[in-house]
Amino acid sequence: MTFRMNRRSLMAGAAATAFTARSMAQAQQPINVKIGVLNDRSGLYADLTGEGSVIAARMAVEDFRAAANGINVQIVSADHQNKPDVGANIARQWYDNDAVDVITDVPTSSVGLAINQITREKNRIHLNSGSATSDLTGAQCSPNTIHWTYDTYMLSQGTGGAMVKAGGDTWFFLTADYAFGHALERDTTAVVQRAGGRVLGGVRTPFPGTDFSSFLLQAQASRAKVIGLANAGGDTVNSIKQAAEFGITAGGQKLAGLLVFVVDVHALGLQTAQGLVLTETFYWDLNDNTRAWSRRFGAQRNGFMPTMVQAGVYSSTLHYLKAVAATKSKDPAQVMAWMKANGTDDPLFGQGTIRQDGRKIHPAYLFEVKKPSESKGPWDYYKLIATIPGEEAFRPLNAGGCSLVRA
């Protein structure tokens, strides 16, 4: 009797030990995460996103020491060609067949809105750094999307507001004819009109475009004090170059580059770009932290300094990995809840928060492009005019019409 009971006890103890060992082994198994960087790798936005965004995501994984924190990360990338149907097909393939957990970057607002919807349907996570439309945290907000870096409301508040304050109270828009351009014109028009200014007209330009001469002549004929360029990337560069050729700025009209990146200024050169006022949420030469990170980035990117979109990919990926490590899960609901409940803190954007509507909040900066004589060396392009606190830079939480916002 005693022998049988002891044997049962030994067997029960062995089973419990085996169960505990299995549980510990399962708890110690790394979490496998796959991140898809989806952007323009061959077109007019390739320099401001492209391979640089992939490098930024890898740097986040390295800096977080993901493997040491129990996370195995695989990064894949693809070119959406600035076409919503192409981007949507890639996203579905990634989610349905390739076990991608999160899609990041996604410039081109029409593509970003498509990925936003598909991500919600598939219950994954979308960390958008590249799209500008403020609708991502407005009428089309999603519990699965965080809009990280900038948006059209912020750009209009910064550059648009500064131009009106400086006396630019009449405007004519050159607008890229897709979701981003429409949103940027809409948001900037609201800023101009609230300040007592007027919009004299505008024209929708093909996207992407190369010849803006006829549109610029219409803007010149309007005699508006400010020509608002509601475009980006190569379209902005070509618009500014052609405006200089027509002598538009020499004739007294000012150009408002409503979305200008440091790589655009690099392509234009200071002689052409000098005096441009622009708004960004990141600049490589802002402080010691941004300089140190940007030089590491540049060493992997043929000396190019990062754009705010690429910095946003790094920052959002880093915060996502922190959430996975903290929750010991990649469940979208748990991870998103942690990301919104815990403040952000990284060397590029500093401290910030994520609101109910998915809007990441951090400061924005109003810059003016330096004259050639003011630049001290390569990529020394901006001088800081003003810092705009995040609460002022981005649209108020209750003003966007997001269904996620609770009173």
Summary of the structure (lengths in Angstrom):
residues: 407
radius of gyration: 24.1
end to end distance: 68.8
largest distance: 107.3
contacts: 1464
relative contact order: 0.13
helix: 47%
strand: 20%
